[in-house]
Amino acid sequence: MKPAELKQEMSAELDRILHFWMNHTVDPVHGGFHGRVECDLTTDPSAPKGLVLNARILWTFSRAYRNDPQPRYLEMAERALAYIERVFRDPEYGGYYWLVAPDGSPIQSKKMTYGHAFYLYGAAEYILASGRTELLPLTEELFALVERSFDPIRSGYVEAFARNWTEEGDLRLGDQDPNDKKSMNTHLHVLEAYTQYYRVRPTPVLAERLRRILTDMLERIIDPATGHFSLFFDEDWHVKSNLISYGHDIEGSWLLMEAAHVLGDAELKDRAAQAALRMADASLVRGVDSDGAMMWDGNMEGILDSDKHWWVQAEAVVGFVNAWQMSGEARFWDAAIGCWRFIRSHLITPSGEWYWKTDRSGRPSHAEGLVNMWKCPYHNARACFEIIERL
């Protein structure tokens, strides 16, 4: 497959994804968007609604409007923004709830750094798309909320606080995560949010913070022995897990490059480029199956979970195209195309969204539905945006 063909196919796929979200996810009863849509397109009116899902919808449709200024895209973004402000904002203690019931009452009122970072990411993109600079105070507020989590002694960002900003006992993003103070995942998405915010408001304070978190990623979170991310840490940066998340590795490889590019620091660009290529290589060698898809996780002894998740494949296409553009090595282009072909054959549903995952043989799972608090249009739509722009 040639670059022009991949660009054309992913452009058509972007249209399908965006139309699915516009046609099947708007909640006319409670406002905002449905918390869950099943694979048969039925909705669950009792499903909770997550800050991350709504922030990612805000980002996706703001970016869509910047790509193609259709009024309906901006309306979707504005719906997400208005719903977050109306329902998720904590009027008593500040910040934003993590999870709410369909009626808007908080279910999990803890203040997650990850959630605030994603809202900043979406709000910054919305300003770029709409030109509404009067919303800059909102992004300044969100930046300050994320910075409340900064560890001034050891560097890095702690995972969460309680609703009233005291110490929180449950720091986990999900039930499957260990209850550790710091994680790769949160740092990766703070990096992503600050990179986008820097495009809107490149202040010296933000530049210092973005440089610091990029340096922490390069020096503390990437394992120098393996080229993979370490996933969980205590507050002193002692590694607490030997798992490898192949999807986060390949996603991180291109996000590191993006952050260094936005900062314009030649030394950091060089360091990030070396790290990105090493991570792409490690992900390709250890994480990609014979059918072209990237598997879920493993360790240095081998694969532990061979399921093939939708977002991992989306990030693999971008990450391998990025590595090909940097290195000129055909194996990275071939890896991107192999993964896209798997997506096309096994993940794209008749309705336009993607299945949550398949097993190793390519059989899709219906258990998680097409929309839930984590299943969003951000990874797959973003892969389309990136390929359209890059090629």
N, C-alpha and C positions, 0 to 999 in steps of 0.2 A: 504494500500500500504506500502511495506517495503522500507527502505532506498535504497537498491540496485536497486529496481524497479524505484524509482524516479530518481536516478542518471542515469540509462540507458535511460529513456525516455527523460530527459533533455539533455543528450549528443546527442541523435539523433536530438532533436530540435535545438540544437546549429548548427549542420551541415546544417540544412535547412535554418536557419537565415543567416548564412555566405554565403551560395550559392546564396540566393536571392540578397544580396548586391553586390556580385561579378558579377552576371549575369544581373542585371536590373538597376544599379544606376550609372555606369561609363559614364561620359559625353565625348564622343569622339570629339566633336566640340569645346567646350570652355575649356576643361580640368576639372580636379577635378571630381565632382559628380553632378548629376542632383539635382536641387533644389526642384523638386516635381515629384513624380511618383504616378499616380492614382491607384485605386484598380483594374482597368482593365489592368494595366501595361503600359498605355500610359504615356508619359512624357510631361511636360509643358516647352518648351524651353524658355519661358519668365519668369519663376519663379526665384526670387532672391535666393542667396546662403548665408547661415549663417555661421559665424565663429564657432558656437557651433556644428552644424551638422558635419562640417569637422573635428573639434577637437575630436568629439566622434567617428567618423570613424577611425581616427588615433589611438585612445585608443583601440577600439574594435579589430582591426586587428593586432595591436601589441600584445595585450593579447592573441589573437588566435594563433599567431606564437609561443608565449611562451608555450601555451598549446599543440600545435601540429605544429612543425616547417615545415609547407608547404610553399614553396617559394611564392606561389600566395598570401598568407596572408601578407607576408612582402611587396610584391609589392603594395598591396592595402594601407598599412600603409604609405609607402613611397610616393605614389601618393597624399595622403591627406597632408602629411607634405610639399611636394614640392608646392602644390597648395596654402596652407595657406601662405607660405613664398612669393610666387610670387604675389598673388592677395590681401591678407588681410593686409600685412605689410604696415604701413604708412611710406613712405620714408621721409616725411617732419617733422613730429612731433613725430615719434616713436609710438610704440604700434600697435594694430591691429584693423581694422574696425570691426564693428558689423555685417554689412549686405552689400553685394555687388550685382550688377546686373550681369546677365550672362556674359557680356563682361568684368567683373572685375572692373568696375567703382563703387566707393562707393555710396551706397544709404543711409546708416546710418553710419557716420564716428565717432560717439561717442565712447569713450573708456570705455567698460563695464568690471567691475571687474570680473563678472561671466564668460565672454568670455575668459579673460586672464587666469583665474583659470583653465578652461577646457583645454585650450591649454597646460598649464603646466602639467596637469594630463596626457594628451595624450603623450606629449614629454617625460615625465619621464618613462612612460610605454614603449615607443619605445626604449629608451636607455636600459632598462632592457631586452627587447626582442632581440635587435640587437647587443648589446655590443658596440655600437658606442659612446664611451665616449668623442669623439671629439665634440659631441653636448652638452656637459655639459654647455658651455658658453650660449647656447640658453636657457637652463632651468634657469640659473642664471639671465639672462635678464628677463625672464618671472616672476620669483620670485620678482624681483625688480619692475616690472610693477604692480603686485598685491599689493605690499607694498606701492606703491604711493597712494593707496586708504585707507591706515591704518589711523585711527583717534588716534593721539598720546595723546590726552587729555582725551577722553572718552573711548578709546579702540574700537575695531570693525572696520569694513570696510564699507566705503560709496559705493554706488551703481555704480556711473559713473562719468565721466568727459566729457567735450566737446572734440572735436578732438585735440585742442591745449592744453589740460589739464587744462583749466579754468573751472569755475563752469558750470555745465550742467543743463538746465532747466527740461529736461525729463529724469528721472532716472529709468523709468520702464523697466522691462524685456519684458513685453507684455502689450497690450492695456487694459487688464482686471485688471492689478495691480494698487494699489494706488501709488501716486508719492512721496514715502517716502525715507528718506536718507539711511536707513539700512533695510535689510530684512533677515529673517531666511534662505531663499533659497540661497542667495549669500554666507552667512556664512557657510552653510552646504557644499557647493561645494568648497569653499576655504579650509575648513577642509579636505575634501577628496583629493584635489590636494596636499596639504602640506603633508598629510600622505604618499601619493605615492612618492612625491619628497624626503621625508626623507629616503625612502628605497634606493634611488640612491645616495643621498648626505646628510648624517646625521650631519650637522654642528651645533655648539652651537647656532648660530643665528636662524636657522630654528627650532631647538628644542624649543627655547624660544617662538617663534611665534606660533608654533603648540600647545604648552602647553597653551598659552594665549587664543587662539581661542577655544580650547576645554573647558577651564574654562568658557569663555563667553557663550558657548552653554549651559553648565550645570547650570550656575548661572543667566544668563540673558534671554536666549531664551526659555528654558523649563519652562513652567508655573508650579510652585511648587504645586499649588492648584489642577491642573487637570491632570498633567502628559503629556500634549500635548505641542507642540511647539507653541509659539506665532509667528505670521507671519511677522508683519511689525512694524517698530519703527521709531521715530524721532532720531536726532543725539544724544540726551541725554538718549536714550533707553526707552523712554516712549512708551508703547504698543499702537498701532494705529488700531488694528483690533481684533475682537473676533472670527474670523473664525478658524476652525480646518481643517487642511489638513491631512487626514488620511494616504495618501501615503507618505508624507514627514515624518510623525511621525515614520512609520515602517521602512522607509529607514534610517532615522537618528539613529534609535535605534542600528542598527548594524554598521553604520559608526562611531558612537561614540566609540564603543568597539574596532573597528579596530585602530582608532587613539591612544587610550590609550595603546593598546597592542604594537604598533610600538614604542611609547615613552618608554615603559617599566617602567613607574612610578606606583608603587604599589598602592599608595593612589588614583591616578586618575583612575586606573583600577577598583578599588572597587567602586568609585563614578559613573563611567560610567556604570558599570554592574548594579548597582541599578537603574540608570536612564533608561537603555535599557529595563530592564524587566518591569518597570512601564509603559514605553511608549508602549511596545508590548501589555501589558494587556489592556491599555486604547484603543489602536487601535482595538484590537479584540472585546472588549465589545461594543464599540460605532460605529465602522466603518465597520464591516463585516456583510454582508447580509446573509439571510438564505440559499442562493445558494452557499455560500463560497467565493464570490467575495467581494472585498473591494470597498466601495463607495467613491465618490469624496470629498465632504466636508460637513461640518455642523458647529454647535456650541454646547454649553452645553445644549441647549434645544432640539437638535435633528438633523436629516439629512436635509441639504438644497439642495444638488444636489446628486442624487442617481445613476448617470451614473458611469460606470465602465471602467476606462481608462487603456490602455495597460500597461503603465509603473508602475502604482500603483499595479497591480496584480503581476508583476515581482518582485517588491521590497517586496511585502507581502510574497511571497514564501521564499525569503532569510531571511527576518526579523523574520518570525515565526520559521524557522528552527534554526536560531541563538538563539532565546529565548528557544526553546526546548533543544538545546545543552547545554545552560547555566543552565537551571532549571530542566531538566528531566521531565517537565510536559507534559503529553500526549496531553492536549488541544492545545498546540502550534503546535505540529506535525500534529494534525488533521486539524488545521487551514491552515497550509501550503499545505497539500494534498487537502483540499477542494478548495483552491484557484487555485492550479494547474489543478484540474479537470475542473474548470470553464474556465481557459485559453484554455485547450485542446478542450473543447466543443464549445466555443463561440468566441475566439479571433484569433486563428491560421487560416490563409487564405490558400487557395489551392496553392498559389505561394510560401509560406514559411514565409512571414512576418506576423505581427499581425495587426489586425484592430486597429485604433486609440482608439476606445472605443465602448461599447455597452450601450444601455439604461438599465433600471433596469430589464427588462424582458430577457435580453441577446441578443437583436436584434442589430447587428453591424451597426455602422455609416460608410458611404462611403465618407462623405463630406470632410474629412481632408486628404484623400489619404493614401498611405502607406509610403511615404517619404515627409517631408516638413522641414522647418528650425528647428523644434523641434522633428520631428519623425525620430528616429535614431536607430541604432542597439545596443546602449549602455546599456539600462536598461534590455532588454530581453536577450541579449547575456551575459551580466554580471551575471544575475541570473543563467544562465546555468553554467558559469565558477565557480561561488561560490558553487553551489550544487555539481558539479563534484569534486571540491577540498575538500569540507567539508565532503562529504559522501564516 
